[in-house]
Amino acid sequence: MLKAVVEAGEISIEPEEQISFESRGRCLLIGPGAVLNRLIPRLSTLELYAAATDEHEIEDSETVTVIRQRLSELSGWLGAFHARFGEHELSVDLVLDLSESRRIQSKVAPLGYFAPSDDPQALAEALQQLPELVGEFDKPRFFDYKPDICAHSRRGVTGCSNCIEACPAEAISSGGDLINVNPNLCQGCGSCTVVCPSGAISYALPTLDVSINRLRQMLQEYHSYQSQPPQLLIHDENLGQQQLEAYDYPFADDVLPFSIEEIGALGQPFWLSAFAYGVSRIVVWDAGSHDDHDWQELQRSMQESNAMLAELGLSDRRIEYLHSRDIDTLQSVLSQSPQVSEIEAARFAGINDKRRMTTMALTHLHEQAPEKPERMTLTADAAFGEILVDKQACTLCMSCVSVCPVGAVVDGVDKPQLHFIEDLCVQCGMCETACPEDAIDLSPRYVFDRNQARQKRLLHEEPVFNCISCNKPFATQKMIDTMIGKLADHPMFQGQALERLKMCEDCRVKSMFKH
């Protein structure tokens, strides 16, 4: 049965784009001189450059170029590392860093960079791999980026930086209004896609719709054998898959293994969809394939998803995170099938849209749930919610409208009004930051009536102020009152100058030339 279910979910995924690396075998060695002297003969097939971090001299050799200046900068990736020694620069393909404190500090080291510290096993693996990293290499481009829905920045106002902060490889940086993703540094952990509120950055290998539709196929096959709701075991295709195959999937019949390139590639829209399809429990198994990943963003998203399920009265369904290399521990966790309330399985198919998949899943779960709240409060970093506007403070300057990246905050066209579409809001905070009157606050929440959330809602409106000279409407009464109140005591705005603030732009210019 299990073999048939797993085969039902087997798909062939070919990356649309490959990232290429070329290494000519130029290797920089950094570390104590005595250690480097001992290791140099073992790497003699490479073109070596050695820089001691202490006073111990590097022994002369035909296979190594000794650098006697101190390393001041180091950056790059396989085939394209750049090192600076004082005023001199060096380009190399590989780096073995045996410094006391490693020179590249990102949690996930770039390809071609080895910093084994005092771990003899890691050093042995580095010495084995380095000579093999000569030639041309490819890796997939793991991500897709849609700049038109990115909520990073607008007009110099910073909004969401979740992906920048989450990336353990430091592959993402600010590029003005948008982000820059360095595909050479990205190693596909998926943390950026978990925290992105709009879905601007998404996992490409596979895409969300492919993963969800693959799960649907597996569940259809599963239910031809079993009536009991399955437990879903999400695991990586590296160490996790190897261990499951080595132990011949030692689980009960209700455990459905789901392999993925990286466990971080699947987040809230996938999990909630799985529950909508009738899954009883999800265990995300970190089998230890990446000791440099802590998966904190993934775990925070799990906590938020569990809180959503609890508000619906579905706390018997949970997402659990397990970090263990021990297959017996995993088997123990999965040995007892949870008893869950029965729900009708959803019929929707997967689409490659993070927010749409989340809302479709929540809508179905809400229909089936024992508790049916109209709305639920979310955590401060949630991607759904409304904005609250202080009507006494708001002058309808429309700064918020000009920076909203998703069109959730809109003006009244020819009327002094501020409108809001909750379904579009990603809670990036740009409107809050841009408001000169501090009149906006974010309010994370989820409204289950999505028709209501899609309606344009009036947040604030003001009476129109007409030019005192030509009677043309050009501002709001409050905006004029605010300006006059702030500038009444200013020496440059006395007498006629203060009155000009009540005029439209054309009349103001005419008045200045008359007086």
N, C-alpha and C positions, 0 to 999 in steps of 0.2 A: 504493500500500500504506500509506504513512505517513498519508495523509489518512483512510483508513478506520480505522486504529488510533486516531488522535486523536479522530475522531468517536465511536468506541466509548466513549471516556471522557468525552464531553461530558455535563455534568449542569447542571441549573438549581438554584441554591442561593439561597433567599430567606431573609434574616435574620429570626429570630423576633422580635427586638426591635431597635428603632432608638433611638439616642441623639440627641436634638434639641438644637440650638443656635440662639439668636436673637441677632443682632447689629444694633444700631441705628446703627453707624458711628462710635461714640465711640472715638477713637484717641489713645493716649498716645505721645508722641515723647520719647525720652530720648537725650541725647548732647551733644556740644560745640555751643555756641550757634551758631557760624558754619555748621556743617553743617546744623543744624536750619533756620536761616534760608533756606538754599539749597533745602531739600527741601519746606518748608511749601507753597509754591505748587503743587507737583505733587500734593499730597494735599488740595487745597482743597474737594473734594466731601465730605470727611469732617468730622466735628465734632472738632477737634483740641485737644489739651492738650499743652503743650510744657514740658519741664523740662530746663534746661541742666545739664550736669555740670561746667561750668567757669564762669569769671567773665564770659564773653561774653554780652551781653544778647540776648534774643530780641526781634526787631523787632515792634512793635505791629501787629496786623492784626485785621480783623473775623472772620477765619476761625479764629483760634487763641486759646485761653485760656492765658496764661503762668503757670506755677507757679514761684515763686521759692524755695521751700523744697526741701531735699534729700530725695531718695527714700530711705526707710529700709526698706521692705518691698514686695515684689511677688509675687503668686501668682495662680493661676486659669487660665482657659482661654477659648476663643472665647466672647464674650458675657458673661463673668463674671470679669473680672480685677479684683483689688482691690489698690490701691496706697496706701501710707501715706507721707505727707509730714509729718514731725513728729507733731503731734496730729491732723492732718487726714487723712481717708480719701477716696479717689476710686474710683469704679466705672467701668470702661471696657470696651469690647468687643474692642479690638485694641491691640497694643503693637508699636511699632517701636523696638528697643533698639540704639542705636549707641554704647553705653558701651564703654569700653576693656575692661572685663570684664563679660560679660553678667550680668544680674540674676537670671535663672532658669537654674540650673546643670545641670538634668537633661540627660542625653545626648540624649534625644529631646525636643525642645521641644514645649510644648502647642500645640494648634491656635490660630491667631490671634496667636501670638507670633513675631516675626521679629527675629533678631539676626545680621545678615550680616557683622559684624566688618569686616574690611578687604577683603572679597571684592566687587569691583564688580559681578560677574555676579549674586551673591546679592542685592545691594542693588537692582539693576534688577528682578529678579524680584519682590522684596518690594513695590516701588513699583507694579508692575503688578497684583499680587494684592490688595493692601490695599483699594483702592476697590471691588473686586468682592465683598468679604466683608461685605456688608450684606444682611440679610434672614434667612430661616430656612433652616437646613441640618440634614441628618441624616447619621449614620454608623451602621454596624452595631454591635451589641454583640458583640465578638469572642470573648468567653470565657464559659464555664460554670463555676460554682463549687458544689461539693458539700461543705458544711461538716461533714457527719457523718463524713467520712473525712479531714478536714484534720489534719495532724500538726504544726500550728504551735505549739500550747501546750495544756496542761491543768493546771488547779488552780494556776496561777501558775508552772508549770515550762515554760520555753521549750524547744521542740524544733526543728522545721525552719523556717528562714527563707529557704530557697532562692529562692522567688519574689520576696520583697522585695528581696533582694540582686541578683537578675538583671534586674529590670525597669528598662530604660533610660529610661522615661518617669516613673519614681517614682510610678506610679499605685497601687502596692500598699503598704499599711502594716499594722502590727500593730493588731488591735482586741481585745486581751485574748486569750482562748483561740483566736479565729479571726482571719482576715485581713480587711481592708477593701480592696476594689478599686474605685477611682474610674473609672467607665466613661467619664467626660468626658476623662480624661487618657490612658486606654489607647488605643493606636493599633495593636494587633493584631500585634505583632512575633512573638509566640509563645514568647519566651524563658522565660516563667514555666511554660508547659506542658512544656517540655523538661526542666526541672530538678525538677518536682514529683514526689516519690517515690510518692505514693499515687494520683495521677490526680484529686485533689480539684479542681484547676483545669485545665481542658482547653480546647482550641480549639473554637470553635463554628461556624466559617464556613470550611470545612466541619468536621464532626465526624470523629473518627478512623475510624469504621466506613465513612463515606461515601468517604473517601479510599482506604481499602484495597479496598473493593469496586469502586470505580472503576478502580483498578489491575488488579484481577483481570479485569475486562471488557476492558481494553486488551490484557492479555497473551493472553487467549483469542483475540482478533482477530489479534494479532501472530503467534501460532503457527499460524494458518491460512495464513500466507504464508511464515513463516521457521521453521527448526528450530534455528538458532543462538541461544544464550542472549542476551537483549538487554542492552544497557547502558541504565541509567535516568538520564535527565537531568532533575533537579528544578530548576525555575526559577520566578521570580515572574511574576505576571500583568501587571506594569507594564513596566519597561524590558526585562527578559529576553524577554518575549513579543513586544514590539515589534521587537527585534533579530532574533529568529528568523523572524518574518514578513517583515521587510525583506530578509533574505538567503534566504528561501524554504527554510528548514531545510536548511542545506548539510552534511548528515552522511551517514554510511554507513547502510545499511538496518537495521543492528542497534541503532541509537540510538533510544531511545523517549523523547520529550520528555513531561514531566509538569508541567503548570502548577499553581500553587497561589497563593493570595492573598499569602502571605509564606513564604519558604523556612524560616523558623523554626517554621512551623505543623506540620511533619512531623519527628518525632524517632525515637528508637530502636525503638519498636514497629512503626512503618511500615517503617523500613529493614530490620529483621530479617524482617518478613513478606515484603518484596519478595525478599530472598534465598531465603526458604523457597519462594516461588513460582517460583524458577529464574533470577532476575536475576543477571547475571555481575558487574556493577560498578554503583555509584551515584556520580554526580557531582552534588554540590549546588552550583549555580552562583549566585554572588552577582554579579549584573550591575551593581551600583552604584546600585540604585534608592534606597537609603537610606545616604547617607554618614555619618549619625549612628549607625548600627548597626555593632558590631564582631563580632557573632555568636559571641562567645567561648564561651558556654554550649553552643551548637550544635556547635562544633568539639570541645569536651571530650567531649560525648556521642558524637561520631563516633569519637574515640580509644578510648573504652571499648568501643564496639561492634566496632571492628576488633580489639581485644584478645580479645574473646569469640570472634570468628570464628577467630582464630589458635589459640586453645586447642583448638578443634575440628578443627584441621588444615585450615581453610578460608581460609587467608590469601591464597589466589588471588582471593578475593572481598573487595573493599574499598570503603569509602565515602571519597570524596575531596571536599575543599572547594576551590573555585576562585573567587577574587575577581579579576575582570577585566571591563573594558568592551569588550575586543577580541574580536570574534567569531572572528578567525583563531586566537587563542590557545586558545579553547574547541575549535575544530575540530581543532587539533593534539592536544589532550589526548584527544579522542574518536576520533582517526583509527585507532588500533591497537586492535583488539578483543582483550581479554584471553583467554587460554586457561584455562578453568576445568574442574574435575572435574565430571562430570555427576551431577546429583541428580534424584530424582523430585519433581516439583512438588507442593507442599502443596495440599490441597483445602479447607482451612478458610476460612470467610467472615469478614469483618471484623465486630467488635463494638466498641461505644464504651466500651472498658475497657482502659486503658493496660497494666495489669499482666497481665491475661488475654491480651492480644494478644502481649505480650513472651514470656510463658511458652509459649503455643502455638507461636510461631515457633521458639523455642529448642528445644522438644521435637522438632519436625520436623527441624530442622537437626542435632540430636544423633543422631537416628536415621539420617540420611543421611551423616553426617560420617565421614571416615577415622579420626579420633581420637574416642574415646568416654569422656572422663573422667567419673567419678561426680559431681564437683563442680569448680567453678573459682573461684579467688580473684578478687575484684573490687576496684576502687579504693575509697578511703575515703569518697567521696561517692556510692557506689552505693545503689540502692534495695532491694536484696535482701541477706539475710544472717541470721546468728544472733546471739544474745547469749551471752556466757560469764559464768558466775556463780562467784565465789569462795565455795565452800561453807564455808570456815573463817570468812569474814567475814560472810556473809549470816545475818541473824537472822529472816528471813521476816516482816519488818514489813509487806510488801505495798505499800510506797510505789510500787514499779514498776508493780504491777497497777493502782493507782488512776489513774495518769497515761497509761497506754498508750492511744493514740487509736484503735487498730485491733483491739484484742482479741487481740494476739499473745502477751501475757504474762497468764496467768490463775492464779488461786489454786486450792487443792484443795478448795474449798467447805467441808466440815466436817473437813478434815484439814490439818495444817500442811505444805502442799506448794506448790511453785512450778512451774508448767508453762509450756510455750512452744510456739507454733505458727509454725514458720518461714515458711510460705507467706504469712502475713499481715504479717510484720515489714517495715517500710519504712525501718528504720535511722535513725529520726529522732533518737534519742539521749535522749529524755525519761526513759526508765527509768534510764539511766546517770546523768543529772543528778539525778534525784530520790532515788537510793539514798543514805541517810545513812552507809552503811558503805563507800562506794566499792567495792562488791563486783561491779559489772557493767561489762563491756567489750563494745563492738560488734565484730563480726567479719563484714565484708562478704564474701559469697560467693554462689554460685548452686548449688543442688542439682538435678541433672537428674531425679532420681526425685521427681516432684511428689506422688505418693502418700505418700512418706516425709515430704516437707516439710509436707504437710497434717495429719500425725498430731500429736496432742498429746503432747509429750515432757516427761518429768519432769526438771526441772533440779536441784531440791533439796528435801529434806524433813528434818524434825527430830522428835525425840520430843516428845510432848505433856507440858506441865507442868500438874499438877493443883493447885488451890487447897489450901493446907495446912490450911485450916479446914473447907471443905465438900466438898473433893475434886472440884470441878467443873473440867474442862479449860478453860483460858482463855488460855494462852500456850504458847510453846515453851520448852524447857529452856535453849536458848542465849540467848533474849531475856531471861529472868530472870537468867541468869548474867552477861550483859553489863551489865544495869542495876545489879546488885549490885556488880559489879566497878568500875563508874564512880562509884557513889555511896557506896561503903563508907567513904570518908574525909570525906564531906561532913558538916558539923556538924548539918544538919537530918535526916540519915538515920542515926541511931545507935540502937542497942537495938531497941525494939519497932517504931520507924518503918521500920527496914531490913527487919524481918520482914514488915511489911505489904505490901512489894513482892511477896511470895510468895502474896498473897491475891488472889482475884477482886475485882471492883469492889464488889460488895455486902458481902462480908465485910470488906473494907478499911474501909468506912464504919462498920460495926458496931463494929469494933475501936477506931476513933478515938473513938467515943462512950463505950466502956467504960473507956478509959484517959484 
